[in-house]
Amino acid sequence: MTAAYTSADLLDVWRRDLDPGYTQPLETEDGGRGLDPIAGVAAVLARASTAVLRTTESMRLREHSTQLAPPASGAVLSTGTVSIYRRVVVGGPIPLDDGDVIAAEFTTVDGATERAPLFEVVGDITIAAGSEGPTTVSVRAARPGYQSDVPAGTRGRFQERRGGTFTLASYAAGVLTVDTALGDRFVPTMSGMFWRFTDGLNVGAYARRITVTSPTTATIDASTDLTTQGAGGGLVIEVQAVGNFDIVFDGTDGGRTAELDYLARDITPNGRAVGEDDDAFRGRVTVLPDAISPNALIRAIAGVLDHEAIPFRFIEVFDQSVGFIFNDGASTEADSAFDDPFAYRNAMFFVGGPSVFPIGFLVVVNGLAFPAEPDLTRILSALTATIIATKAGGVPWALAFEPPLP
């Protein structure tokens, strides 16, 4: 087990274990510039220490008394906000769409700029014309994991996308048509970028969002103030170039990788049910494998339904108190069982299909105890997956609701 050592902790070790005649001049002379590389190494080792702690503790399915970091969990996207400063304040409003990509920027030890991890803008937001900002924008990580937890003050940039220069045959009613004689063509990846006129009657108009409709045509947003024109020219540019933005992260956190799902694969072939939360999934996969018996099935079913406070009964078909009618619902002798929502009390259940099809066991649950969608599907998915994983191969079964689902 490790601890999450901070930079200050590691610098204290450095001061303790080295001669003061060496360490003190580095910290005090020339404004402490000699400490910069030492402090940099301490910061790197502190992040490595945190990563090791998180990784080792996340290998535990359940939390224990000496836990120093959270146990295994499902995948979670890191979230937070960024502050966007617009350095080119002339021009019109700049709309940011839900899903626009912002990359965090870090400088490597070689002095190169690395743009990762990636984040997506949450919701549509418009940076007003003439506003320098800052404009606060919510973001979510493009992929789950700790690596998307970036500290406050981290710089960012809108994702670079390849645009191009185009010669127009015409522009009218929000539709750009390129001059095909010159071989210019739009490509689908340009959708969501910005168009700026560089020649023709609309020169000087602010940049607008573009949507590619075909290799030779595209539409632009907010086009009501533009003028119909013939030949002209323009650029497809990325959003970063429109406002020459400076982006600063206010900090993001909460990211988790799916350790719980990975570990569960070693225990059961049935993964997480639709919508199943961590607590329910954790409880289901940490139960020790049980012998295939009625009690084993009861314990497995209880692992799903008890968590939701849904009562149930497990019934083996050949109990003397249980009867079955196999019918498609058309025969009159089966009507009493088919139409009676409380057929279980009459020791009868309607089961569709041929009478030669045997049923090994029946799970009767209180339909009125189930919540509404989407939790209904989530619980039934987990219940079905658990029964299939627990029962013996080839043993048929059925699920009944009494009272019925509303």
Helices and strands as residue ranges (DSSP letters): H 7-17, H 20-28, G 29-35, H 36-57, E 79-85, E 94-96, E 101-107, E 113-121, E 125-127, E 135-141, G 146-148, E 155-158, E 164-172, E 175-178, G 180-182, G 188-190, E 194-199, E 208-214, E 217-220, E 232-237, H 239-243, E 246-253, H 259-264, H 278-285, H 294-305, G 306-308, E 312-316, E 323-326, G 332-334, H 335-339, G 343-346, E 348-351, E 361-365, G 367-369, H 375-390, E 397-401
